[in-house]
Amino acid sequence: MSFWTWTAIAIALMSGAAAGFSKKKKTERKHIAALIWFIAAVILFFVWWFTR
């Protein structure tokens, strides 16, 4: 994979980790779970985009 693919993955993982480690209420944890799923979709999109 190229440099830009790894950069996109790193940015998405760091932002997801930052959101996941903060202490939140139960309803906000559902939003964080949705954010993590969205980040995973973005990572898969970037992997697909930069490897085609």
ABEGO torsion letter per residue (X at the ends): XBAAAAAAAAAAAAAAAAAAABBBBAAAAAAAAAAAAAAAAAAAAAAAAAAX
